[in-house]
Amino acid sequence: MSFNIELSDESLLDLREARLYYFEVSIELQKKFDNEIVETIERIEFSPQHFQKRYRNIKIIFTKSFPFGIHYLVDGDTIKVQRILHQKRHY
């Protein structure tokens, strides 16, 4: 089954903030971060039901190298990314 990916405004803001931080550290680090986010979203797309529900039908998948969790919902054939949150920050 093919899924559509929708990023919420909040997740785009989270992503922009993280990318800016890694860019300021190193362009190479930002590229690695970008690649890992894409790979993680592809993992969701391949098997969205595989990951455990954490709260209010929200599922979370964690990136492998960076301390981020992608919070998402599955709605029919659409994966709705709600937030991309750093694991050590308090929101």
Jmol script that loads the backbone (N, CA, C; Angstrom):
load data "model"
ATOM      1  N   MET A   1       0.841  -1.182   0.000  1.00  0.00           N
ATOM      2  CA  MET A   1       0.000   0.000   0.000  1.00  0.00           C
ATOM      3  C   MET A   1       0.883   1.241   0.000  1.00  0.00           C
ATOM      4  N   SER A   2       0.498   2.211  -0.766  1.00  0.00           N
ATOM      5  CA  SER A   2       1.242   3.464  -0.863  1.00  0.00           C
ATOM      6  C   SER A   2       0.617   4.492   0.077  1.00  0.00           C
ATOM      7  N   PHE A   3       1.437   5.211   0.781  1.00  0.00           N
ATOM      8  CA  PHE A   3       0.960   6.200   1.741  1.00  0.00           C
ATOM      9  C   PHE A   3       1.382   7.603   1.314  1.00  0.00           C
ATOM     10  N   ASN A   4       0.527   8.566   1.610  1.00  0.00           N
ATOM     11  CA  ASN A   4       0.859   9.975   1.440  1.00  0.00           C
ATOM     12  C   ASN A   4       1.419  10.465   2.770  1.00  0.00           C
ATOM     13  N   ILE A   5       2.403  11.347   2.706  1.00  0.00           N
ATOM     14  CA  ILE A   5       2.992  11.917   3.915  1.00  0.00           C
ATOM     15  C   ILE A   5       2.562  13.375   4.018  1.00  0.00           C
ATOM     16  N   GLU A   6       2.011  13.743   5.161  1.00  0.00           N
ATOM     17  CA  GLU A   6       1.652  15.131   5.428  1.00  0.00           C
ATOM     18  C   GLU A   6       2.430  15.597   6.655  1.00  0.00           C
ATOM     19  N   LEU A   7       3.109  16.712   6.525  1.00  0.00           N
ATOM     20  CA  LEU A   7       3.828  17.303   7.649  1.00  0.00           C
ATOM     21  C   LEU A   7       3.025  18.479   8.170  1.00  0.00           C
ATOM     22  N   SER A   8       2.739  18.479   9.458  1.00  0.00           N
ATOM     23  CA  SER A   8       2.007  19.598  10.062  1.00  0.00           C
ATOM     24  C   SER A   8       2.900  20.832  10.100  1.00  0.00           C
ATOM     25  N   ASP A   9       2.271  21.978  10.307  1.00  0.00           N
ATOM     26  CA  ASP A   9       3.042  23.220  10.432  1.00  0.00           C
ATOM     27  C   ASP A   9       4.033  23.127  11.581  1.00  0.00           C
ATOM     28  N   GLU A  10       3.606  22.499  12.688  1.00  0.00           N
ATOM     29  CA  GLU A  10       4.486  22.361  13.853  1.00  0.00           C
ATOM     30  C   GLU A  10       5.688  21.481  13.534  1.00  0.00           C
ATOM     31  N   SER A  11       5.461  20.392  12.789  1.00  0.00           N
ATOM     32  CA  SER A  11       6.579  19.504  12.459  1.00  0.00           C
ATOM     33  C   SER A  11       7.551  20.194  11.512  1.00  0.00           C
ATOM     34  N   LEU A  12       7.035  21.016  10.602  1.00  0.00           N
ATOM     35  CA  LEU A  12       7.922  21.778   9.707  1.00  0.00           C
ATOM     36  C   LEU A  12       8.760  22.780  10.498  1.00  0.00           C
ATOM     37  N   LEU A  13       8.151  23.401  11.508  1.00  0.00           N
ATOM     38  CA  LEU A  13       8.885  24.328  12.367  1.00  0.00           C
ATOM     39  C   LEU A  13       9.951  23.582  13.169  1.00  0.00           C
ATOM     40  N   ASP A  14       9.598  22.413  13.717  1.00  0.00           N
ATOM     41  CA  ASP A  14      10.562  21.585  14.451  1.00  0.00           C
ATOM     42  C   ASP A  14      11.739  21.227  13.553  1.00  0.00           C
ATOM     43  N   LEU A  15      11.425  20.819  12.335  1.00  0.00           N
ATOM     44  CA  LEU A  15      12.453  20.409  11.384  1.00  0.00           C
ATOM     45  C   LEU A  15      13.353  21.579  11.011  1.00  0.00           C
ATOM     46  N   ARG A  16      12.764  22.717  10.754  1.00  0.00           N
ATOM     47  CA  ARG A  16      13.544  23.915  10.400  1.00  0.00           C
ATOM     48  C   ARG A  16      14.495  24.306  11.532  1.00  0.00           C
ATOM     49  N   GLU A  17      13.997  24.255  12.765  1.00  0.00           N
ATOM     50  CA  GLU A  17      14.809  24.614  13.925  1.00  0.00           C
ATOM     51  C   GLU A  17      15.999  23.654  14.089  1.00  0.00           C
ATOM     52  N   ALA A  18      15.747  22.363  13.943  1.00  0.00           N
ATOM     53  CA  ALA A  18      16.811  21.359  14.080  1.00  0.00           C
ATOM     54  C   ALA A  18      17.831  21.492  12.955  1.00  0.00           C
ATOM     55  N   ARG A  19      17.351  21.700  11.733  1.00  0.00           N
ATOM     56  CA  ARG A  19      18.259  21.837  10.589  1.00  0.00           C
ATOM     57  C   ARG A  19      19.160  23.066  10.753  1.00  0.00           C
ATOM     58  N   LEU A  20      18.591  24.167  11.240  1.00  0.00           N
ATOM     59  CA  LEU A  20      19.375  25.378  11.466  1.00  0.00           C
ATOM     60  C   LEU A  20      20.452  25.138  12.511  1.00  0.00           C
ATOM     61  N   TYR A  21      20.098  24.445  13.596  1.00  0.00           N
ATOM     62  CA  TYR A  21      21.076  24.135  14.633  1.00  0.00           C
ATOM     63  C   TYR A  21      22.237  23.317  14.052  1.00  0.00           C
ATOM     64  N   TYR A  22      21.920  22.237  13.333  1.00  0.00           N
ATOM     65  CA  TYR A  22      22.976  21.382  12.785  1.00  0.00           C
ATOM     66  C   TYR A  22      23.765  22.091  11.697  1.00  0.00           C
ATOM     67  N   PHE A  23      23.139  22.981  10.950  1.00  0.00           N
ATOM     68  CA  PHE A  23      23.847  23.773   9.944  1.00  0.00           C
ATOM     69  C   PHE A  23      24.887  24.667  10.607  1.00  0.00           C
ATOM     70  N   GLU A  24      24.518  25.274  11.740  1.00  0.00           N
ATOM     71  CA  GLU A  24      25.448  26.147  12.459  1.00  0.00           C
ATOM     72  C   GLU A  24      26.636  25.371  13.008  1.00  0.00           C
ATOM     73  N   VAL A  25      26.422  24.104  13.325  1.00  0.00           N
ATOM     74  CA  VAL A  25      27.516  23.262  13.803  1.00  0.00           C
ATOM     75  C   VAL A  25      28.388  22.836  12.626  1.00  0.00           C
ATOM     76  N   SER A  26      27.744  22.318  11.574  1.00  0.00           N
ATOM     77  CA  SER A  26      28.488  21.810  10.420  1.00  0.00           C
ATOM     78  C   SER A  26      27.518  21.496   9.285  1.00  0.00           C
ATOM     79  N   ILE A  27      27.880  21.897   8.078  1.00  0.00           N
ATOM     80  CA  ILE A  27      27.041  21.585   6.916  1.00  0.00           C
ATOM     81  C   ILE A  27      26.943  20.075   6.731  1.00  0.00           C
ATOM     82  N   GLU A  28      28.037  19.366   6.968  1.00  0.00           N
ATOM     83  CA  GLU A  28      28.016  17.898   6.845  1.00  0.00           C
ATOM     84  C   GLU A  28      27.066  17.271   7.863  1.00  0.00           C
ATOM     85  N   LEU A  29      27.057  17.809   9.064  1.00  0.00           N
ATOM     86  CA  LEU A  29      26.159  17.286  10.097  1.00  0.00           C
ATOM     87  C   LEU A  29      24.701  17.529   9.702  1.00  0.00           C
ATOM     88  N   GLN A  30      24.420  18.687   9.136  1.00  0.00           N
ATOM     89  CA  GLN A  30      23.070  18.962   8.676  1.00  0.00           C
ATOM     90  C   GLN A  30      22.657  17.971   7.583  1.00  0.00           C
ATOM     91  N   LYS A  31      23.564  17.667   6.665  1.00  0.00           N
ATOM     92  CA  LYS A  31      23.267  16.706   5.588  1.00  0.00           C
ATOM     93  C   LYS A  31      22.990  15.319   6.171  1.00  0.00           C
ATOM     94  N   LYS A  32      23.773  14.916   7.178  1.00  0.00           N
ATOM     95  CA  LYS A  32      23.536  13.624   7.829  1.00  0.00           C
ATOM     96  C   LYS A  32      22.174  13.604   8.523  1.00  0.00           C
ATOM     97  N   PHE A  33      21.842  14.707   9.180  1.00  0.00           N
ATOM     98  CA  PHE A  33      20.543  14.822   9.840  1.00  0.00           C
ATOM     99  C   PHE A  33      19.415  14.716   8.814  1.00  0.00           C
ATOM    100  N   ASP A  34      19.530  15.458   7.713  1.00  0.00           N
ATOM    101  CA  ASP A  34      18.516  15.410   6.652  1.00  0.00           C
ATOM    102  C   ASP A  34      18.330  13.991   6.138  1.00  0.00           C
ATOM    103  N   ASN A  35      19.435  13.307   5.870  1.00  0.00           N
ATOM    104  CA  ASN A  35      19.361  11.935   5.364  1.00  0.00           C
ATOM    105  C   ASN A  35      18.679  11.006   6.361  1.00  0.00           C
ATOM    106  N   GLU A  36      18.997  11.184   7.635  1.00  0.00           N
ATOM    107  CA  GLU A  36      18.400  10.312   8.647  1.00  0.00           C
ATOM    108  C   GLU A  36      16.905  10.574   8.806  1.00  0.00           C
ATOM    109  N   ILE A  37      16.486  11.821   8.700  1.00  0.00           N
ATOM    110  CA  ILE A  37      15.052  12.131   8.766  1.00  0.00           C
ATOM    111  C   ILE A  37      14.336  11.481   7.589  1.00  0.00           C
ATOM    112  N   VAL A  38      14.909  11.599   6.391  1.00  0.00           N
ATOM    113  CA  VAL A  38      14.308  10.984   5.200  1.00  0.00           C
ATOM    114  C   VAL A  38      14.236   9.469   5.366  1.00  0.00           C
ATOM    115  N   GLU A  39      15.311   8.850   5.830  1.00  0.00           N
ATOM    116  CA  GLU A  39      15.317   7.393   6.037  1.00  0.00           C
ATOM    117  C   GLU A  39      14.269   6.970   7.063  1.00  0.00           C
ATOM    118  N   THR A  40      14.116   7.751   8.114  1.00  0.00           N
ATOM    119  CA  THR A  40      13.147   7.415   9.158  1.00  0.00           C
ATOM    120  C   THR A  40      11.723   7.537   8.628  1.00  0.00           C
ATOM    121  N   ILE A  41      11.455   8.567   7.852  1.00  0.00           N
ATOM    122  CA  ILE A  41      10.124   8.717   7.259  1.00  0.00           C
ATOM    123  C   ILE A  41       9.856   7.584   6.267  1.00  0.00           C
ATOM    124  N   GLU A  42      10.889   7.145   5.546  1.00  0.00           N
ATOM    125  CA  GLU A  42      10.728   6.003   4.637  1.00  0.00           C
ATOM    126  C   GLU A  42      10.407   4.726   5.420  1.00  0.00           C
ATOM    127  N   ARG A  43      11.000   4.574   6.624  1.00  0.00           N
ATOM    128  CA  ARG A  43      10.677   3.424   7.472  1.00  0.00           C
ATOM    129  C   ARG A  43       9.215   3.463   7.896  1.00  0.00           C
ATOM    130  N   ILE A  44       8.715   4.666   8.213  1.00  0.00           N
ATOM    131  CA  ILE A  44       7.296   4.813   8.566  1.00  0.00           C
ATOM    132  C   ILE A  44       6.443   4.425   7.364  1.00  0.00           C
ATOM    133  N   GLU A  45       6.803   4.943   6.207  1.00  0.00           N
ATOM    134  CA  GLU A  45       6.037   4.705   4.986  1.00  0.00           C
ATOM    135  C   GLU A  45       5.989   3.217   4.634  1.00  0.00           C
ATOM    136  N   PHE A  46       7.073   2.511   4.875  1.00  0.00           N
ATOM    137  CA  PHE A  46       7.154   1.083   4.570  1.00  0.00           C
ATOM    138  C   PHE A  46       6.251   0.262   5.491  1.00  0.00           C
ATOM    139  N   SER A  47       6.194   0.661   6.772  1.00  0.00           N
ATOM    140  CA  SER A  47       5.425  -0.125   7.736  1.00  0.00           C
ATOM    141  C   SER A  47       4.876   0.767   8.853  1.00  0.00           C
ATOM    142  N   PRO A  48       3.877   1.599   8.542  1.00  0.00           N
ATOM    143  CA  PRO A  48       3.395   2.566   9.536  1.00  0.00           C
ATOM    144  C   PRO A  48       2.733   1.945  10.761  1.00  0.00           C
ATOM    145  N   GLN A  49       2.152   0.770  10.624  1.00  0.00           N
ATOM    146  CA  GLN A  49       1.465   0.136  11.744  1.00  0.00           C
ATOM    147  C   GLN A  49       2.427  -0.619  12.664  1.00  0.00           C
ATOM    148  N   HIS A  50       3.670  -0.739  12.253  1.00  0.00           N
ATOM    149  CA  HIS A  50       4.659  -1.511  12.996  1.00  0.00           C
ATOM    150  C   HIS A  50       5.002  -0.889  14.353  1.00  0.00           C
ATOM    151  N   PHE A  51       4.919   0.397  14.456  1.00  0.00           N
ATOM    152  CA  PHE A  51       5.383   1.088  15.659  1.00  0.00           C
ATOM    153  C   PHE A  51       4.252   1.251  16.663  1.00  0.00           C
ATOM    154  N   GLN A  52       4.615   1.236  17.929  1.00  0.00           N
ATOM    155  CA  GLN A  52       3.670   1.229  19.035  1.00  0.00           C
ATOM    156  C   GLN A  52       2.979   2.577  19.215  1.00  0.00           C
ATOM    157  N   LYS A  53       1.678   2.519  19.538  1.00  0.00           N
ATOM    158  CA  LYS A  53       0.945   3.734  19.891  1.00  0.00           C
ATOM    159  C   LYS A  53       1.439   4.186  21.257  1.00  0.00           C
ATOM    160  N   ARG A  54       1.681   5.479  21.393  1.00  0.00           N
ATOM    161  CA  ARG A  54       2.165   6.008  22.663  1.00  0.00           C
ATOM    162  C   ARG A  54       1.085   6.788  23.400  1.00  0.00           C
ATOM    163  N   TYR A  55       0.349   7.627  22.694  1.00  0.00           N
ATOM    164  CA  TYR A  55      -0.707   8.418  23.319  1.00  0.00           C
ATOM    165  C   TYR A  55      -1.668   8.892  22.236  1.00  0.00           C
ATOM    166  N   ARG A  56      -2.963   8.923  22.551  1.00  0.00           N
ATOM    167  CA  ARG A  56      -4.020   9.391  21.643  1.00  0.00           C
ATOM    168  C   ARG A  56      -3.813   8.952  20.195  1.00  0.00           C
ATOM    169  N   ASN A  57      -3.521   7.681  19.986  1.00  0.00           N
ATOM    170  CA  ASN A  57      -3.295   7.099  18.657  1.00  0.00           C
ATOM    171  C   ASN A  57      -2.049   7.634  17.948  1.00  0.00           C
ATOM    172  N   ILE A  58      -1.224   8.365  18.663  1.00  0.00           N
ATOM    173  CA  ILE A  58       0.028   8.874  18.102  1.00  0.00           C
ATOM    174  C   ILE A  58       1.079   7.781  18.237  1.00  0.00           C
ATOM    175  N   LYS A  59       1.780   7.532  17.153  1.00  0.00           N
ATOM    176  CA  LYS A  59       2.892   6.581  17.159  1.00  0.00           C
ATOM    177  C   LYS A  59       4.185   7.382  17.105  1.00  0.00           C
ATOM    178  N   ILE A  60       5.254   6.802  17.627  1.00  0.00           N
ATOM    179  CA  ILE A  60       6.550   7.482  17.631  1.00  0.00           C
ATOM    180  C   ILE A  60       7.595   6.525  17.087  1.00  0.00           C
ATOM    181  N   ILE A  61       8.419   7.045  16.197  1.00  0.00           N
ATOM    182  CA  ILE A  61       9.593   6.321  15.724  1.00  0.00           C
ATOM    183  C   ILE A  61      10.791   7.220  16.002  1.00  0.00           C
ATOM    184  N   PHE A  62      11.861   6.616  16.486  1.00  0.00           N
ATOM    185  CA  PHE A  62      13.051   7.386  16.827  1.00  0.00           C
ATOM    186  C   PHE A  62      14.106   7.246  15.737  1.00  0.00           C
ATOM    187  N   THR A  63      14.811   8.335  15.492  1.00  0.00           N
ATOM    188  CA  THR A  63      15.920   8.291  14.544  1.00  0.00           C
ATOM    189  C   THR A  63      17.030   7.461  15.169  1.00  0.00           C
ATOM    190  N   LYS A  64      17.912   6.941  14.317  1.00  0.00           N
ATOM    191  CA  LYS A  64      18.954   6.031  14.808  1.00  0.00           C
ATOM    192  C   LYS A  64      20.122   6.754  15.467  1.00  0.00           C
ATOM    193  N   SER A  65      20.590   7.846  14.875  1.00  0.00           N
ATOM    194  CA  SER A  65      21.798   8.513  15.374  1.00  0.00           C
ATOM    195  C   SER A  65      21.538   9.825  16.088  1.00  0.00           C
ATOM    196  N   PHE A  66      20.466  10.492  15.725  1.00  0.00           N
ATOM    197  CA  PHE A  66      20.157  11.793  16.312  1.00  0.00           C
ATOM    198  C   PHE A  66      19.043  11.609  17.349  1.00  0.00           C
ATOM    199  N   PRO A  67      19.011  12.464  18.375  1.00  0.00           N
ATOM    200  CA  PRO A  67      18.024  12.274  19.456  1.00  0.00           C
ATOM    201  C   PRO A  67      16.655  12.876  19.145  1.00  0.00           C
ATOM    202  N   PHE A  68      16.010  12.374  18.086  1.00  0.00           N
ATOM    203  CA  PHE A  68      14.707  12.892  17.688  1.00  0.00           C
ATOM    204  C   PHE A  68      13.696  11.773  17.559  1.00  0.00           C
ATOM    205  N   GLY A  69      12.452  12.105  17.864  1.00  0.00           N
ATOM    206  CA  GLY A  69      11.332  11.198  17.658  1.00  0.00           C
ATOM    207  C   GLY A  69      10.345  11.845  16.707  1.00  0.00           C
ATOM    208  N   ILE A  70       9.870  11.068  15.743  1.00  0.00           N
ATOM    209  CA  ILE A  70       8.867  11.550  14.812  1.00  0.00           C
ATOM    210  C   ILE A  70       7.521  11.018  15.300  1.00  0.00           C
ATOM    211  N   HIS A  71       6.621  11.934  15.646  1.00  0.00           N
ATOM    212  CA  HIS A  71       5.303  11.613  16.176  1.00  0.00           C
ATOM    213  C   HIS A  71       4.312  11.700  15.022  1.00  0.00           C
ATOM    214  N   TYR A  72       3.560  10.616  14.798  1.00  0.00           N
ATOM    215  CA  TYR A  72       2.682  10.604  13.633  1.00  0.00           C
ATOM    216  C   TYR A  72       1.397   9.816  13.900  1.00  0.00           C
ATOM    217  N   LEU A  73       0.424  10.061  13.044  1.00  0.00           N
ATOM    218  CA  LEU A  73      -0.850   9.357  13.029  1.00  0.00           C
ATOM    219  C   LEU A  73      -1.020   8.701  11.672  1.00  0.00           C
ATOM    220  N   VAL A  74      -1.724   7.585  11.640  1.00  0.00           N
ATOM    221  CA  VAL A  74      -2.081   6.964  10.370  1.00  0.00           C
ATOM    222  C   VAL A  74      -3.579   7.166  10.191  1.00  0.00           C
ATOM    223  N   ASP A  75      -3.947   7.801   9.083  1.00  0.00           N
ATOM    224  CA  ASP A  75      -5.345   8.074   8.783  1.00  0.00           C
ATOM    225  C   ASP A  75      -5.629   7.572   7.372  1.00  0.00           C
ATOM    226  N   GLY A  76      -6.104   6.324   7.293  1.00  0.00           N
ATOM    227  CA  GLY A  76      -6.340   5.708   5.988  1.00  0.00           C
ATOM    228  C   GLY A  76      -5.027   5.497   5.258  1.00  0.00           C
ATOM    229  N   ASP A  77      -4.879   6.138   4.112  1.00  0.00           N
ATOM    230  CA  ASP A  77      -3.635   6.016   3.344  1.00  0.00           C
ATOM    231  C   ASP A  77      -2.726   7.230   3.527  1.00  0.00           C
ATOM    232  N   THR A  78      -2.960   7.982   4.601  1.00  0.00           N
ATOM    233  CA  THR A  78      -2.156   9.176   4.875  1.00  0.00           C
ATOM    234  C   THR A  78      -1.442   9.038   6.212  1.00  0.00           C
ATOM    235  N   ILE A  79      -0.157   9.341   6.191  1.00  0.00           N
ATOM    236  CA  ILE A  79       0.641   9.405   7.412  1.00  0.00           C
ATOM    237  C   ILE A  79       0.782  10.887   7.735  1.00  0.00           C
ATOM    238  N   LYS A  80       0.244  11.277   8.882  1.00  0.00           N
ATOM    239  CA  LYS A  80       0.255  12.682   9.280  1.00  0.00           C
ATOM    240  C   LYS A  80       1.310  12.876  10.365  1.00  0.00           C
ATOM    241  N   VAL A  81       2.417  13.480   9.990  1.00  0.00           N
ATOM    242  CA  VAL A  81       3.489  13.758  10.948  1.00  0.00           C
ATOM    243  C   VAL A  81       3.073  14.966  11.769  1.00  0.00           C
ATOM    244  N   GLN A  82       2.944  14.753  13.082  1.00  0.00           N
ATOM    245  CA  GLN A  82       2.493  15.814  13.982  1.00  0.00           C
ATOM    246  C   GLN A  82       3.641  16.678  14.481  1.00  0.00           C
ATOM    247  N   ARG A  83       4.707  16.015  14.925  1.00  0.00           N
ATOM    248  CA  ARG A  83       5.861  16.740  15.472  1.00  0.00           C
ATOM    249  C   ARG A  83       7.131  15.938  15.202  1.00  0.00           C
ATOM    250  N   ILE A  84       8.259  16.637  15.195  1.00  0.00           N
ATOM    251  CA  ILE A  84       9.591  16.025  15.135  1.00  0.00           C
ATOM    252  C   ILE A  84      10.325  16.615  16.326  1.00  0.00           C
ATOM    253  N   LEU A  85      10.357  15.862  17.427  1.00  0.00           N
ATOM    254  CA  LEU A  85      10.797  16.411  18.705  1.00  0.00           C
ATOM    255  C   LEU A  85      12.138  15.843  19.163  1.00  0.00           C
ATOM    256  N   HIS A  86      12.953  16.733  19.712  1.00  0.00           N
ATOM    257  CA  HIS A  86      14.210  16.351  20.344  1.00  0.00           C
ATOM    258  C   HIS A  86      13.861  15.609  21.633  1.00  0.00           C
ATOM    259  N   GLN A  87      14.528  14.510  21.909  1.00  0.00           N
ATOM    260  CA  GLN A  87      14.179  13.674  23.060  1.00  0.00           C
ATOM    261  C   GLN A  87      14.579  14.262  24.404  1.00  0.00           C
ATOM    262  N   LYS A  88      15.520  15.173  24.400  1.00  0.00           N
ATOM    263  CA  LYS A  88      16.020  15.708  25.682  1.00  0.00           C
ATOM    264  C   LYS A  88      15.406  17.048  26.068  1.00  0.00           C
ATOM    265  N   ARG A  89      14.616  17.641  25.182  1.00  0.00           N
ATOM    266  CA  ARG A  89      14.017  18.940  25.476  1.00  0.00           C
ATOM    267  C   ARG A  89      12.683  18.763  26.181  1.00  0.00           C
ATOM    268  N   HIS A  90      12.320  19.745  26.972  1.00  0.00           N
ATOM    269  CA  HIS A  90      11.034  19.765  27.637  1.00  0.00           C
ATOM    270  C   HIS A  90      10.124  20.715  26.869  1.00  0.00           C
ATOM    271  N   TYR A  91       9.008  20.185  26.386  1.00  0.00           N
ATOM    272  CA  TYR A  91       8.100  20.991  25.561  1.00  0.00           C
ATOM    273  C   TYR A  91       6.884  21.397  26.341  1.00  0.00           C
TER     274      TYR A  91
END
end "model"
wireframe off; spacefill off
backbone 0.3
color backbone group
